[in-house]
Amino acid sequence: MVANNNDQKTKKFEGFDFLRAIFAIAIVADHAGLFSVATIQELNFVTNALYANFSYVAVPVFFQISLFLFYFKGEKLELSSFFRKRIVKLIYLYLFWVSTFTALKILFAKGLTGFTGFDSLSVRSALEFIISGGNSPLYFFFSLIFITSLASGVIFLYKKTENNSLQLLISYCLLVLSCLLILSFSVTDIVINLIGSQEIPAMAAISNIARWNYNPLNFLPYLFTASITVQEFYQGDLQKQASYLNKRLWSLFLLFLIFTLLEWVLLKNLLHYSRLSLVFGSWLLLYLALISKQKPTYIISLVSSLSLGIYVIHLFLTHIFWIEVPNFSNITFDFLPRLYVIVRFVIVLVSSIAITYLLKKTKFLNKFV
């Protein structure tokens, strides 16, 4: 992957601000229960669609952006610099937030026995705890460490292969293989039930991995979607070839629709990230952000710059302390239950933004948000 000029190395992708801001708010809405307003209105399908096809796109979008920027800046990256500047930083983030979250969770969950993951001490439970980030949405950090480490291998591989066409071919082949792996996770239970192999230990283990929400292998396709996009960006395909880009956008949109329909009709119990619709939907959004010429407003830029902190801080408010709306108008909330949910979401969002902003101003803690 070779950059065209030095300006590309310092380019700011303002379209990413929109994605970070929108999906940081979407994750807060998810965990604060905002989408349950549709359920209160007896629109269960709308609630499910908001979760499955909007909220769950957030983490894939963050992976697409992170990996794109890693590839974009990593052409001249040395191994020591890689570990120092990226992996070590991610490990610090993981250790700080998971240890803090775990300590507070234990404190407010009546000790170790009340904390999911410590019911039985074993190597397996310890590994699951580490990979899942304490059985919480903080799994994001471990998965990002895992995927970014593999991304460094992709960069080093491409440095040995100076042929751009061969690089793209390798990326597409690996993308197809990783998508087939994700698809196999989706149909594992169906296959096991058909062949009646539930009692076979190996098949049971595969089934458990396939059905695990925190499975980092679910994010393998993003290694190659980001790699392909960076290679196309360097070659000028996104800037000059309008017809090529239009075909790419429409094909990704069609794939997103096809897999969304299949997942809703055939795989209703499919877990969060073992769905190919998320791969193609987030990839489409990555392209749209790259070609966007819209300038973000101050609010969008602010929320974008605080997006990591918002992602982390709101988990403490929704999973540990669970901020409730002040008891100032029970009659109103009893009459309008949807208003209660909306006010709770607003309080969690505003609190997360305010706390993150304050942490940004704190000398020791600003490195963690």
C-alpha positions as CSV (number, residue, x, y, z in Angstrom):
1,M,0.0,0.0,0.0
2,V,1.7,3.2,-1.2
3,A,0.5,6.7,-0.4
4,N,0.3,9.1,-3.3
5,N,1.7,12.1,-1.4
6,N,2.6,13.5,2.0
7,D,-0.8,15.3,2.3
8,Q,-2.6,12.0,2.5
9,K,-0.6,11.1,5.6
10,T,-1.9,14.2,7.5
11,K,-5.4,14.1,6.0
12,K,-8.2,14.5,8.5
13,F,-11.3,12.4,7.6
14,E,-14.1,14.6,8.8
15,G,-16.7,12.1,7.8
16,F,-15.6,9.9,10.6
17,D,-16.7,12.5,13.1
18,F,-20.3,11.9,12.0
19,L,-20.0,8.2,12.4
20,R,-18.3,8.4,15.8
21,A,-20.9,10.9,17.2
22,I,-24.0,9.1,15.8
23,F,-22.9,5.6,17.0
24,A,-21.6,6.7,20.4
25,I,-25.1,8.1,21.0
26,A,-26.6,4.9,19.6
27,I,-24.7,2.7,22.0
28,V,-25.9,4.9,24.9
29,A,-29.5,4.7,23.6
30,D,-29.1,0.9,23.5
31,H,-27.9,0.4,27.0
32,A,-30.1,3.1,28.5
33,G,-33.1,1.3,27.0
34,L,-34.3,4.1,24.7
35,F,-35.3,1.6,22.0
36,S,-37.8,0.1,24.4
37,V,-40.0,3.1,23.7
38,A,-41.2,1.3,20.6
39,T,-42.0,-1.8,22.7
40,I,-44.1,0.4,25.0
41,Q,-45.9,1.5,21.9
42,E,-46.4,-2.3,21.0
43,L,-44.0,-2.0,18.1
44,N,-41.8,-4.9,19.0
45,F,-40.5,-5.3,15.4
46,V,-39.3,-1.7,15.4
47,T,-37.4,-2.3,18.7
48,N,-35.8,-5.4,17.3
49,A,-34.8,-3.6,14.1
50,L,-33.3,-0.7,16.1
51,Y,-31.1,-3.1,18.1
52,A,-30.2,-5.5,15.3
53,N,-29.7,-3.2,12.4
54,F,-28.8,0.1,14.0
55,S,-27.3,-0.2,17.5
56,Y,-25.2,-3.3,16.7
57,V,-23.7,-1.5,13.7
58,A,-21.9,0.8,16.1
59,V,-19.0,-1.5,17.2
60,P,-18.3,-2.7,13.6
61,V,-18.2,1.0,12.5
62,F,-15.7,1.7,15.2
63,F,-13.6,-1.3,14.1
64,Q,-13.8,-0.1,10.4
65,I,-12.6,3.4,11.4
66,S,-9.8,2.2,13.7
67,L,-8.4,-0.3,11.3
68,F,-8.7,2.1,8.3
69,L,-6.6,4.7,10.3
70,F,-4.2,2.0,11.5
71,Y,-3.5,0.8,7.9
72,F,-3.5,4.4,6.6
73,K,-0.8,5.5,9.1
74,G,1.0,2.2,9.2
75,E,2.9,2.1,5.9
76,K,6.2,3.1,7.5
77,L,5.5,1.6,10.9
78,E,8.3,-0.3,12.6
79,L,7.5,-3.2,14.9
80,S,8.7,-1.5,18.0
81,S,6.8,1.7,17.2
82,F,3.7,-0.4,16.6
83,F,3.8,-2.0,20.0
84,R,4.6,1.3,21.7
85,K,2.1,3.6,20.0
86,R,-0.9,1.3,19.5
87,I,-0.9,-2.0,21.2
88,V,0.5,-0.8,24.5
89,K,-2.0,2.1,24.6
90,L,-4.9,-0.4,24.0
91,I,-3.6,-2.7,26.7
92,Y,-3.4,0.2,29.1
93,L,-7.0,1.2,28.2
94,Y,-8.1,-2.4,28.7
95,L,-6.4,-2.9,32.1
96,F,-7.5,0.4,33.5
97,W,-11.2,0.2,32.5
98,V,-11.7,-3.5,33.0
99,S,-10.1,-3.4,36.4
100,T,-12.1,-0.4,37.5
101,F,-15.3,-1.8,36.1
102,T,-14.6,-5.2,37.8
103,A,-13.8,-3.6,41.2
104,L,-17.0,-1.5,41.2
105,K,-19.1,-4.4,39.9
106,I,-17.9,-6.6,42.7
107,L,-18.4,-3.9,45.3
108,F,-22.0,-3.2,44.1
109,A,-22.9,-6.9,43.3
110,K,-22.4,-8.3,46.8
111,G,-18.9,-9.7,46.4
112,L,-17.3,-12.3,44.1
113,T,-20.3,-14.7,44.2
114,G,-22.6,-12.0,42.9
115,F,-20.3,-11.1,40.0
116,T,-20.8,-13.1,36.8
117,G,-17.7,-14.9,35.8
118,F,-16.4,-15.8,39.3
119,D,-19.0,-18.5,40.1
120,S,-16.4,-21.2,39.3
121,L,-12.7,-20.6,39.1
122,S,-11.0,-22.4,36.2
123,V,-8.7,-21.7,33.3
124,R,-11.6,-21.6,31.0
125,S,-13.6,-19.1,33.1
126,A,-10.5,-16.9,33.5
127,L,-9.9,-16.9,29.7
128,E,-13.6,-16.1,29.1
129,F,-13.4,-13.3,31.7
130,I,-10.3,-11.8,30.0
131,I,-11.6,-12.0,26.5
132,S,-15.1,-10.7,27.4
133,G,-13.6,-7.7,29.4
134,G,-15.2,-8.8,32.6
135,N,-18.4,-10.1,30.9
136,S,-19.2,-6.6,29.7
137,P,-19.2,-4.4,26.6
138,L,-15.6,-3.7,27.5
139,Y,-14.9,-6.8,25.4
140,F,-14.4,-4.1,22.7
141,F,-10.8,-3.4,24.0
142,F,-9.7,-7.1,23.9
143,S,-11.2,-7.7,20.5
144,L,-9.5,-4.5,19.2
145,I,-6.2,-5.5,20.6
146,F,-6.6,-8.9,18.9
147,I,-7.7,-7.6,15.6
148,T,-5.1,-4.7,15.5
149,S,-2.4,-7.2,16.2
150,L,-3.5,-9.2,13.2
151,A,-3.7,-6.0,11.2
152,S,0.0,-5.4,11.9
153,G,0.7,-8.8,10.3
154,V,-1.3,-7.8,7.3
155,I,0.8,-4.6,6.9
156,F,4.1,-6.6,7.2
157,L,2.8,-9.1,4.7
158,Y,1.9,-6.4,2.2
159,K,5.3,-4.8,2.6
160,K,6.8,-8.0,1.3
161,T,4.3,-7.9,-1.6
162,E,4.7,-4.6,-3.6
163,N,2.2,-5.7,-6.3
164,N,-1.0,-3.7,-5.5
165,S,-3.2,-6.0,-7.6
166,L,-1.8,-9.0,-5.7
167,Q,-2.5,-7.3,-2.4
168,L,-6.1,-6.6,-3.4
169,L,-6.5,-10.2,-4.5
170,I,-5.2,-11.5,-1.2
171,S,-7.4,-9.1,0.8
172,Y,-10.5,-10.2,-1.2
173,C,-9.7,-13.9,-0.7
174,L,-9.2,-13.5,3.0
175,L,-12.3,-11.4,3.3
176,V,-14.4,-14.2,1.6
177,L,-12.8,-16.8,3.9
178,S,-13.5,-14.8,7.0
179,C,-17.1,-14.2,5.9
180,L,-17.5,-17.9,5.4
181,L,-16.2,-18.5,8.9
182,I,-18.8,-16.0,10.3
183,L,-21.5,-17.6,8.3
184,S,-20.5,-21.0,9.7
185,F,-21.0,-19.6,13.2
186,S,-24.5,-18.5,12.1
187,V,-25.6,-22.0,11.0
188,T,-23.6,-24.1,13.5
189,D,-26.6,-24.9,15.7
190,I,-28.8,-25.7,12.7
191,V,-26.2,-28.2,11.4
192,I,-25.6,-29.8,14.8
193,N,-29.4,-30.3,15.3
194,L,-29.7,-31.8,11.8
195,I,-26.9,-34.3,12.2
196,G,-27.7,-35.0,15.9
197,S,-24.2,-34.4,17.2
198,Q,-25.0,-32.4,20.3
199,E,-23.2,-35.0,22.5
200,I,-19.9,-34.9,20.6
201,P,-17.5,-32.8,22.7
202,A,-15.8,-31.2,19.7
203,M,-19.1,-30.1,18.2
204,A,-20.4,-28.8,21.5
205,A,-17.2,-26.7,21.9
206,I,-17.7,-25.3,18.3
207,S,-21.3,-24.5,19.2
208,N,-20.4,-22.7,22.4
209,I,-17.8,-20.6,20.5
210,A,-20.3,-19.8,17.7
211,R,-22.9,-18.7,20.2
212,W,-20.6,-16.6,22.3
213,N,-21.4,-12.8,22.1
214,Y,-17.8,-11.9,22.9
215,N,-16.1,-14.1,20.3
216,P,-13.3,-11.9,18.8
217,L,-13.3,-14.0,15.6
218,N,-16.5,-12.3,14.7
219,F,-14.5,-9.2,13.8
220,L,-12.1,-10.9,11.3
221,P,-13.8,-9.6,8.2
222,Y,-13.1,-6.0,9.2
223,L,-9.4,-6.6,8.8
224,F,-9.8,-7.0,5.1
225,T,-12.7,-4.5,4.4
226,A,-10.5,-1.8,5.9
227,S,-7.4,-3.0,4.1
228,I,-9.2,-3.0,0.7
229,T,-10.6,0.5,1.4
230,V,-7.2,1.9,2.2
231,Q,-5.7,0.4,-0.9
232,E,-8.4,1.8,-3.1
233,F,-8.0,5.2,-1.4
234,Y,-4.3,5.2,-2.1
235,Q,-4.9,4.3,-5.7
236,G,-7.4,7.2,-6.1
237,D,-10.3,4.9,-6.9
238,L,-12.5,6.7,-4.4
239,Q,-11.6,10.2,-5.6
240,K,-11.6,9.8,-9.4
241,Q,-13.7,6.8,-10.5
242,A,-17.2,7.9,-9.8
243,S,-18.8,5.0,-11.7
244,Y,-16.7,2.4,-9.9
245,L,-17.6,4.0,-6.5
246,N,-21.3,4.1,-7.3
247,K,-21.2,0.4,-8.2
248,R,-19.4,-0.4,-5.0
249,L,-21.8,1.6,-2.9
250,W,-24.9,0.0,-4.5
251,S,-23.4,-3.5,-4.3
252,L,-22.7,-3.1,-0.6
253,F,-26.2,-1.7,0.1
254,L,-27.7,-4.7,-1.8
255,L,-25.5,-7.2,0.2
256,F,-26.6,-5.4,3.4
257,L,-30.3,-5.8,2.5
258,I,-29.9,-9.4,1.4
259,F,-28.2,-10.6,4.5
260,T,-30.5,-8.5,6.7
261,L,-33.5,-10.2,5.2
262,L,-31.9,-13.7,5.5
263,E,-31.1,-13.0,9.1
264,W,-34.6,-11.8,10.0
265,V,-36.3,-14.7,8.2
266,L,-34.0,-17.7,8.6
267,L,-31.7,-16.9,11.6
268,K,-34.0,-15.1,14.1
269,N,-31.9,-16.0,17.1
270,L,-28.6,-14.9,15.6
271,L,-26.3,-13.2,18.0
272,H,-25.0,-9.7,17.9
273,Y,-21.9,-9.8,15.7
274,S,-22.1,-13.1,13.9
275,R,-24.1,-11.5,11.1
276,L,-22.7,-10.5,7.7
277,S,-25.2,-7.7,7.4
278,L,-23.1,-5.8,9.9
279,V,-20.0,-6.3,7.9
280,F,-21.4,-4.9,4.7
281,G,-23.5,-2.2,6.4
282,S,-20.5,-0.8,8.3
283,W,-18.3,-1.1,5.2
284,L,-20.9,1.0,3.3
285,L,-20.8,3.6,6.0
286,L,-17.0,3.7,5.9
287,Y,-17.1,4.5,2.2
288,L,-19.8,7.2,2.7
289,A,-17.8,8.8,5.4
290,L,-14.7,8.9,3.2
291,I,-16.4,10.6,0.3
292,S,-18.5,13.0,2.4
293,K,-17.8,16.6,1.9
294,Q,-20.1,17.7,4.7
295,K,-18.3,19.7,7.5
296,P,-19.2,18.5,11.0
297,T,-20.7,21.0,13.4
298,Y,-19.1,21.9,16.7
299,I,-21.4,19.6,18.6
300,I,-20.7,16.7,16.2
301,S,-16.9,17.3,16.5
302,L,-17.2,17.5,20.3
303,V,-19.1,14.3,20.7
304,S,-16.8,12.6,18.2
305,S,-13.7,13.6,20.2
306,L,-15.4,12.3,23.4
307,S,-16.8,9.1,21.8
308,L,-14.3,6.7,23.5
309,G,-15.1,8.2,27.0
310,I,-18.8,8.2,26.3
311,Y,-18.6,4.5,25.4
312,V,-16.9,3.6,28.6
313,I,-18.4,6.0,31.1
314,H,-22.0,5.3,30.2
315,L,-21.4,1.6,31.1
316,F,-20.8,2.6,34.7
317,L,-24.1,4.5,34.7
318,T,-26.1,1.8,33.1
319,H,-24.5,-1.5,34.3
320,I,-23.4,-0.6,37.8
321,F,-25.0,2.5,39.2
322,W,-27.9,2.6,36.7
323,I,-28.9,6.3,37.0
324,E,-32.7,6.6,37.6
325,V,-34.7,9.6,36.9
326,P,-35.3,11.8,40.0
327,N,-38.6,11.0,41.7
328,F,-40.1,14.4,41.0
329,S,-43.2,13.5,39.0
330,N,-44.3,9.9,39.5
331,I,-47.8,10.7,38.2
332,T,-46.4,12.0,35.0
333,F,-44.1,9.0,34.5
334,D,-46.8,6.5,35.4
335,F,-49.1,8.2,32.8
336,L,-46.3,8.4,30.2
337,P,-43.9,5.5,30.7
338,R,-42.1,6.4,27.5
339,L,-41.2,9.8,28.9
340,Y,-39.4,8.0,31.8
341,V,-37.3,6.1,29.3
342,I,-36.5,9.2,27.3
343,V,-35.5,11.2,30.3
344,R,-33.3,8.4,31.6
345,F,-31.5,8.2,28.3
346,V,-30.9,12.0,28.2
347,I,-29.6,11.9,31.8
348,V,-27.2,9.1,31.0
349,L,-26.0,10.7,27.7
350,V,-25.5,14.2,29.2
351,S,-23.8,12.7,32.3
352,S,-21.4,10.6,30.1
353,I,-20.5,13.6,28.0
354,A,-19.9,15.8,31.0
355,I,-17.8,13.3,32.9
356,T,-15.7,12.5,29.8
357,Y,-15.2,16.2,29.2
358,L,-14.0,16.6,32.8
359,L,-11.7,13.6,32.5
360,K,-10.2,15.1,29.3
361,K,-9.2,18.1,31.5
362,T,-7.6,15.9,34.2
363,K,-3.9,15.4,33.7
364,F,-3.7,11.7,34.8
365,L,-7.0,10.4,33.4
366,N,-7.1,12.2,30.1
367,K,-5.0,9.4,28.5
368,F,-7.8,6.9,29.2
369,V,-10.6,8.8,27.4
